[in-house]
Amino acid sequence: MKKKKLLFFAFPAALVLLCVTLCIQYLTSSYTFLKAETYLIKHTAQQASGTSRHSDIEDAYGENLYILPEDRKDPHQPFELLILRPKKFLRFVPAGRYEIAATVSCAPSTTGITCGSYLFTSRNTVTGEKASTKTLLLFGSLLALDSASASCEYTVLENGNSTSERIVLTPGRSFAVFIHGLGTANSVTRAFLEAKFYDADGQLLYVYQL
């Protein structure tokens, strides 16, 4: 009789202990945005006083966060991008908890413009389904650029024909430019060619190529 009572109470206790252990492991291995921001500032060469948060709003799977440093003390240090991905807990994806998917760095140029890139395929966190094409993220900083305004014009080849788009950037700030649909889909092949950076007077400052 005593053994039955012991087993009756032991099983729920073990189940509770397992749930508590899983929750602790999940919380200690995942990040909130503020925790990730602190990690980026303290554990990299940024020497930054803050960060900016970017997301790919045009991506149907756009669940990742892309964190860039702001107000860096030394614009000549390598520039690093922190990529956060929603972290699953069992079969669920709780809101506001992330894991570090990748860190990407790039070296500064002599023109005051720092630019790097990250090529990825979006994935649905719950189902694991991948997008049919890739996305290229151009990221960097205009911290050392002495200009009232700036712009980035990127060129993509579509079945061999070039198309360009220009985006206005803010000097002194970090930037993130998402270029979608790279690869082949519906008999159309898109490939990134280059990105050109201009100052307020339209003078070409820097050309970025893969």
C-alpha positions, 0 to 999 in steps of 0.5 A: 500500500505504501509503495502504491502511494509512493508511486502515486506521488512520485510520478507527478513530482518527477513530471513537475521536475522535468518541466521545471528543468526544461524551462530553466534550460530554455530560459538560460539558452535563449535571449530576449532582445535586451539580453542580445543587445547587451551581448552585442555591445559587450562581447564584440569589438563594437565599442558601441553605446546602443543598437538598432533592430531590423526585420525583413517585413517583405519576407513571408518567413520574416521572423528573424531579427538583425541587430546592428551597433550604433554610436560606435566609438571607433568607426575603423573597427570591424563591424558586426551583425548579430542575427537572432532566430526565434527559439523553439520550446518543444513544439512551440515558439514563445514570443520574444525568445531568441537564439543567436543564429549567426554573427557576421563581420566586415572590415571598414573601408577607407571611404567612411562606408562599411558594408558587408553581406549575408546571404540566406534562405528564409525558413518557417520556424514551426514547420521548417519550410524553406522559401524558394529563393534566397535573400541578400542582406547588405549591412554596414555603417555610415558612421565615418561618412562626412555628408548631409545624406547618402544613398545606396543603389544596388543592381540585380541581373534578371535573366541577364538584364540589369535592374537597379534600385536606389535607397536613401541612407542616413550618414552616421547610422547603421543600415540594412538593405534586403534584396529578395528573390535571388536564385531561380523561380518561375523561369526567372533567374536573379543574381546580385551584381553590385551596390554603389554608394553615393554622397549628397552631391551624387558622387560615387564613394564606394562600390561593393561586390561579392 
